[in-house]
Amino acid sequence: MPIIRIRALPRDGVDERAVAAAVARAVAAELGEDPRGTWVTWETVDAYAEGGVVPSKQPDDTHPPLAEIRSGPRPPDVVARMLRAVGDTLVRELGLERGNVFVVLDEVDPARLYDAGA
């Protein structure tokens, strides 16, 4: 079960709930899993400095949304597909310039994880 946390500046005309759902569907599709097993949270940030510039809204080409994926161990090709699915979906859904998203995946040791199915 991947858990994805997205933090970004506000963007006019964007429904963050719809974007979060689109990210969950994209990752689940890459994994061939039920979307209910992919969890996405969204946090709008008020202050985000990049190079000393602190805009009030999400620019197209700077201040990339920051996405963190937490997942159990996966093969490298699956990790790459998950990273791309999150990044490409955010670029498309937010109308950003290609590459203006930062996504990282942290592996969680299954012995250090509890969920209702464990």
C-alpha positions as CSV (number, residue, x, y, z in Angstrom):
1,M,0.0,0.0,0.0
2,P,1.7,3.2,-1.1
3,I,1.0,6.3,0.9
4,I,1.6,9.6,-1.0
5,R,1.9,13.0,0.7
6,I,1.7,16.0,-1.6
7,R,2.6,19.6,-0.4
8,A,2.2,22.5,-2.7
9,L,1.3,26.1,-3.0
10,P,-2.3,27.0,-3.9
11,R,-3.1,27.1,-7.6
12,D,-6.1,29.0,-8.9
13,G,-8.8,26.8,-10.4
14,V,-7.4,23.5,-9.0
15,D,-9.5,21.0,-7.1
16,E,-6.9,19.4,-4.9
17,R,-9.3,16.5,-4.0
18,A,-9.6,15.7,-7.7
19,V,-5.9,15.9,-8.2
20,A,-5.2,13.6,-5.2
21,A,-7.7,11.1,-6.6
22,A,-6.1,11.2,-10.0
23,V,-2.7,10.5,-8.4
24,A,-4.1,7.6,-6.5
25,R,-5.7,6.1,-9.7
26,A,-2.5,6.6,-11.7
27,V,-0.3,4.8,-9.1
28,A,-2.8,2.0,-8.6
29,A,-2.9,1.5,-12.3
30,E,0.9,1.3,-12.5
31,L,0.8,-1.3,-9.8
32,G,-2.1,-3.2,-11.1
33,E,-3.8,-2.8,-7.7
34,D,-7.2,-1.6,-6.4
35,P,-7.1,2.2,-6.0
36,R,-8.5,1.8,-2.5
37,G,-5.0,0.6,-1.5
38,T,-3.2,3.8,-2.6
39,W,-3.6,6.7,-0.1
40,V,-2.9,10.3,-1.0
41,T,-3.0,13.3,1.2
42,W,-2.7,17.0,0.1
43,E,-1.4,19.8,2.1
44,T,-1.5,23.4,0.8
45,V,1.5,25.4,2.1
46,D,1.4,29.1,2.8
47,A,5.1,29.8,2.5
48,Y,7.6,28.1,0.2
49,A,10.9,29.8,-0.5
50,E,13.0,28.9,-3.5
51,G,16.0,31.1,-4.1
52,G,14.6,33.7,-1.8
53,V,11.4,34.1,-3.7
54,V,8.1,33.3,-1.9
55,P,5.1,33.4,-4.2
56,S,1.6,33.2,-2.9
57,K,0.4,31.0,-5.7
58,Q,1.9,27.9,-7.5
59,P,4.1,29.1,-10.5
60,D,4.2,27.0,-13.7
61,D,8.0,26.7,-13.7
62,T,9.3,27.1,-10.1
63,H,8.5,26.0,-6.6
64,P,7.7,22.4,-7.6
65,P,5.0,20.6,-5.6
66,L,6.8,18.1,-3.2
67,A,5.5,14.6,-3.2
68,E,6.7,11.8,-0.9
69,I,5.8,8.2,-1.5
70,R,6.1,5.7,1.3
71,S,6.0,2.1,0.3
72,G,7.2,-1.3,1.1
73,P,10.2,-2.6,-0.9
74,R,9.6,-2.7,-4.6
75,P,11.8,-3.7,-7.6
76,P,13.6,-0.7,-9.2
77,D,11.4,-0.7,-12.4
78,V,8.3,-0.5,-10.2
79,V,9.8,2.4,-8.2
80,A,10.6,4.2,-11.4
81,R,7.0,3.7,-12.7
82,M,5.5,4.9,-9.4
83,L,7.7,8.1,-9.4
84,R,6.7,8.8,-13.0
85,A,3.0,8.2,-12.4
86,V,3.0,10.7,-9.5
87,G,5.1,13.3,-11.3
88,D,3.4,13.1,-14.7
89,T,-0.1,13.2,-13.1
90,L,0.8,16.3,-11.0
91,V,2.2,18.1,-14.1
92,R,-0.9,17.3,-16.1
93,E,-3.5,18.0,-13.5
94,L,-1.9,21.2,-12.2
95,G,-0.9,22.5,-15.7
96,L,2.8,22.8,-14.7
97,E,5.8,22.8,-17.0
98,R,7.3,19.4,-17.4
99,G,9.7,18.5,-14.7
100,N,8.4,21.1,-12.2
101,V,7.5,18.4,-9.7
102,F,9.8,16.8,-7.0
103,V,8.9,13.2,-6.1
104,V,10.8,10.9,-3.7
105,L,10.1,7.4,-2.6
106,D,11.0,6.1,0.8
107,E,10.9,2.4,1.4
108,V,9.4,1.2,4.7
109,D,10.6,-2.0,6.2
110,P,7.5,-4.3,6.5
111,A,8.6,-5.2,10.0
112,R,8.1,-1.5,10.9
113,L,4.6,-1.2,9.5
114,Y,1.2,-1.9,10.9
115,D,-2.1,-1.8,9.1
116,A,-5.4,-3.5,9.5
117,G,-4.3,-6.3,7.2
118,A,-1.0,-7.0,9.0
